[in-house]
Amino acid sequence: MATTHTAHDPLLEWRTEFPTVESTLHFISHSLGAMPRSVEEALRRYTHQWKARGIRAWEEGWFALPTEVGDLLGRIIGAAPGSVTMLENSTTAQNVALSAIDFRAPRNRLVCTAEDFPSMLYLYEGLERRGAELVRVPAREGRTIDEDDIVAAIDERTAVVAISHVMFRTSQVLDLTRIVARAREVGARTLIDAYQAVGSVPLDVEAMGIDFLTGGSVKWLCGGPGAGYLYVKPALASALKPAVTGWMAHERPFDFDSGPMEWHAGPRRFWVGTPGIASFTAAREGFDIVARIGTPTIRAKSLRQTERMLARADEYGFHVVSPRAPERRGGTVVLDVPRADRVCAALLAQDVLLDFRPDVGLRLAPHFYTRDDEVDLVMKRVRDEVAKANP
Ligand SMILES: Cc1ncc(COP(=O)(O)O)c(C=O)c1O
C-alpha cells in the first residue's frame, strides 16, 4: 500500500527518515513532531565533540551554531540571515521581545486575544504590573476570533499587537494582513506567535511586514524540545535594548565588562545566556527537512488530508470545532466528541498519537509524512473508541 501511495505522493519518501511514523499512527505534529532519524547521529557527534575537544568546541562550531540554526529557520519564514535568534522556548522569545517595548502612557496598550496561548497571556498579564494596559479581544461563537474585532481594538494608544497566527485550540488561521496594516498605520509594533503556523502554514515575515515573530521547534518543525526562536525585523533591531538580556548579547562578551550594557550590533543582540547547543543540534535536523520540502508543499498536502478527515468526521457525525474553510483552517482537525479525555487515553494506549484540550476535544493532525490510508484508519479508530467510551 505504501508503494502505491508513494507513487502519487512524493512526500511519503520522507517516511524512512521518521521511524516513529512506522510504529505509531502519528497524528500529533501540532504538539510533538516525529523525530528525524538523523538526530541520533547529530547528537552522537555533539557528545563526541564535547568529549574530544572540550572547551575548544565553542570556537569549533558551538558558538556559531545558534546563528546557523536561526538562519535555517529564517529560510522557512522569509527572514534575512542574522534576524532570527535561537532561545530556549517561545515563551522566552516573547519575553525578550516584550522587554524591548516601552509601555509608557499614553502608548501603553497591548492588544491580544482571549484565544492566545496561556503562556503568552501570563506574560502579558505580568506586563500590567509594568504599566501596560491589556486589551484582550474576546472570541465570538465557537471560539472564533474575528479580525475585525482586532482591527477595531488597535489605535494610537497601542504599543504592540501580540496575537497568534494559528490558534492552538481551534487551529483557526488569522488573516494577518489587515491587522499588520492597521498596526503600522497607528505606529504600533506587531508580535506574532506563529508556533502553530511555521512548518504547516506558509508565511513570509518580510512580505507581511511583521516586526517580531516567535515560535519553537517542538511541533511542525520536528525539532524536539529546547529550541524557541525570535525574529526581529532588521530595520528595527539596532534601536532595541531588550531588558531581558545577558552577557551573550554583549558586543564583547569575553571582555566580561561590568557595564553599562553594550548590545551586540549583529545577530547576538537578542541572545541571553549560554545557548542550548544540544537542543539546537537536534532541532537543526527537523528544520533542515522542513526547509528542503518547503511549507507551501506541506500546506497543500495538509489541506488535502484535513479535507479528507472532515469528510470522515461528517460521515461519523462528529462535531467539528476547527474551521472548515481552507483559508481558515490550520493543520489540525479538532473534534468535540463526548468523553474526549477517555477516548484520547484509550487511543494513546494503542499507539495512536493524538491529544485533547479541555473545552474543545480531540486534536488530530496529519503532516507531510502521513499516508492517506492512515487518515482513514485514525478516523475509524476514533469512531470506535468514542462508541466504546459512550455506551
Ligand atoms: C501557539 C503556541 N504558543 C506557544 C506555545 C508554547 O511554547 P513554549 O513552550 O515554547 O514556550 C504553544 C505550545 O506549546 C503554542 O501552541
The ligand as an SDF file (V2000), in Angstrom:
LIG
                    3D

 16 16  0  0  0  0  0  0  0  0999 V2000
    0.5970   28.8110   19.8360 C   0  0  0  0  0  0  0  0  0  0  0  0
    1.5500   28.3630   20.8980 C   0  0  0  0  0  0  0  0  0  0  0  0
    2.3660   29.2540   21.5020 N   0  0  0  0  0  0  0  0  0  0  0  0
    3.2280   28.8990   22.4450 C   0  0  0  0  0  0  0  0  0  0  0  0
    3.3290   27.6000   22.8830 C   0  0  0  0  0  0  0  0  0  0  0  0
    4.2860   27.2680   23.9990 C   0  0  0  0  0  0  0  0  0  0  0  0
    5.6090   27.4940   23.6300 O   0  0  0  0  0  0  0  0  0  0  0  0
    6.8650   27.2540   24.5630 P   0  0  0  0  0  0  0  0  0  0  0  0
    6.6150   26.0630   25.4160 O   0  0  0  0  0  0  0  0  0  0  0  0
    7.9950   27.0550   23.5840 O   0  0  0  0  0  0  0  0  0  0  0  0
    7.0770   28.4810   25.3640 O   0  0  0  0  0  0  0  0  0  0  0  0
    2.4970   26.6270   22.2890 C   0  0  0  0  0  0  0  0  0  0  0  0
    2.5240   25.1920   22.6320 C   0  0  0  0  0  0  0  0  0  0  0  0
    3.1470   24.6270   23.4130 O   0  0  0  0  0  0  0  0  0  0  0  0
    1.5940   27.0270   21.2870 C   0  0  0  0  0  0  0  0  0  0  0  0
    0.7650   26.1380   20.6990 O   0  0  0  0  0  0  0  0  0  0  0  0
  1  2  1  0
  2  3  1  0
  2 15  2  0
  3  4  2  0
  4  5  1  0
  5  6  1  0
  5 12  2  0
  6  7  1  0
  7  8  1  0
  8  9  2  0
  8 10  1  0
  8 11  1  0
 12 13  1  0
 12 15  1  0
 13 14  2  0
 15 16  1  0
M  END
$$$$
